[in-house]
Amino acid sequence: MIKQIMLMRRMVMTARNMKASCLFSTMKGRNESVINNSSTIKEKVDCVVIGAGVVGLAIARQLSVKNGRDVLVLEAASTFGTGTSSRNSEVVHAGIYYPTNSLKARFCVRGREMLYGYCKEHEIPYKKIGKLIVATGSSEIPKLNVLMNQGLQNGVDGLKMMESCEAKILEPELQCVKALLSSASGIVDTHSLMLSLLGEAETHGTSFSYNTIVTGGYLKENHIHLHISGTKDLENWDGRSSLHPELILIPRLVVNAAGLSAPVLAKRFSGINCRAIPGSYYARGSYFTLTNIKAPPFKRLIYPIPEDGGLGVHVTLDLNGQVKFGPDVEWIDGIDDIASFLNKFNYSVCADRANQFYSEIKKYYPDLKDGSLEPSYAGIRPKLSGPGQGSVDFVIQGEETHGTPGLVNLLGIESPGLTSSMAIAEYIAARFLK
């Protein structure tokens, strides 16, 4: 039955210029009596990707376009890329910050090359504008040297240490005592990138089901069984009564790329080794837009020395030259499973946070005028470590870790997740396809 539904949806998407409809709106009309009068429908499928963010889209494209697999993408929101993928700096990172041979270092360096190549081939807007990581005091110079050495060990090209006068020639508004230039860093139009990945995946047979949530699952006869519900069912759930799935999918391969809710979902798979699933933490980052200026003060990305939980309040530019500052780090808690599944995070930007921004920004941009920052947007980082615990690598778990065949969990895919997305997809296909 699921194949008939998917075939019908592909015909609908073609007729509507590939605008996806919800799987369950189709299924309910034809199978309501079956669901009410018998056990929940179970269907075998090939590959399921949970989450239609940039990483999920890259994986769907890889599996369908490069590996010829039949792919179904399940997304809780009404469209693709509404979470972390659309609430970030849109920076293409070089691979400087991460421990050598870590997944972040490997995927960032490889992913950057793949991303630039893909953008050029598919005419995705991007600019390799470069980045300056700055030391604003002599005490920060040793940290800058560490970053330089780390980047070289990771195989990052185009790195150059600069004295203050050299950096000021490149960026006259910049104040620093020393700077590290990364010429490989850049920016990308994330929405256009995701739209291209989605289009390629759909063209090669991938189906997308929006307003669709995987609420958990169980292991039976050595196969993972996924509990599927509609978003509205979860929104109307009281949290106490039993939540019966509308459909149970039995995939050969399922990739949990649910982003913010990935660790929460992983712990809801019965039969999995839950002790292998790390805890989840959330860090909100706010952005402010620079206003009341005649021309952008910077042509490149400007980053301070990294801070606990992030890379510091930095300068980023969009492809139109608009300057933004952010993100900061604000740890949040009290997020239950349902709020996580439904992306019910508080994305508002408190105008009062600008007071903290001014003091941080003026360390490297002293001519910033008071009253020139306006609240822009906020994003949430899906972290695996809390305040003061240090940075943690990406976690990619297969059967050897959690004991469940056919299940891959992607956990803590924060920055540089956007840059790494295509490399992660390549890795998933190479390691877990059978």
VENPE-V401803 format. One record per helix or strand of 2 or more residues. SS is the DSSP state (alpha for helix, beta for strand). FROM is the first residue (numbers start at 0). TO is the last residue. If there is no record, write none. Layout:
SS & FROM & TO
SS & FROM & TO
This chain:
alpha & 1 & 14
alpha & 22 & 36
beta & 40 & 49
alpha & 53 & 65
beta & 70 & 73
alpha & 83 & 85
beta & 90 & 91
alpha & 102 & 121
beta & 125 & 126
beta & 130 & 134
alpha & 137 & 152
beta & 158 & 162
alpha & 163 & 169
beta & 177 & 181
beta & 185 & 187
alpha & 189 & 202
beta & 206 & 208
beta & 211 & 219
beta & 222 & 229
alpha & 230 & 234
beta & 246 & 255
alpha & 258 & 265
beta & 268 & 269
alpha & 273 & 275
beta & 280 & 289
beta & 300 & 302
beta & 313 & 316
beta & 322 & 325
beta & 329 & 331
alpha & 336 & 340
alpha & 350 & 360
beta & 372 & 382
beta & 394 & 396
alpha & 398 & 401
beta & 406 & 410
alpha & 416 & 431
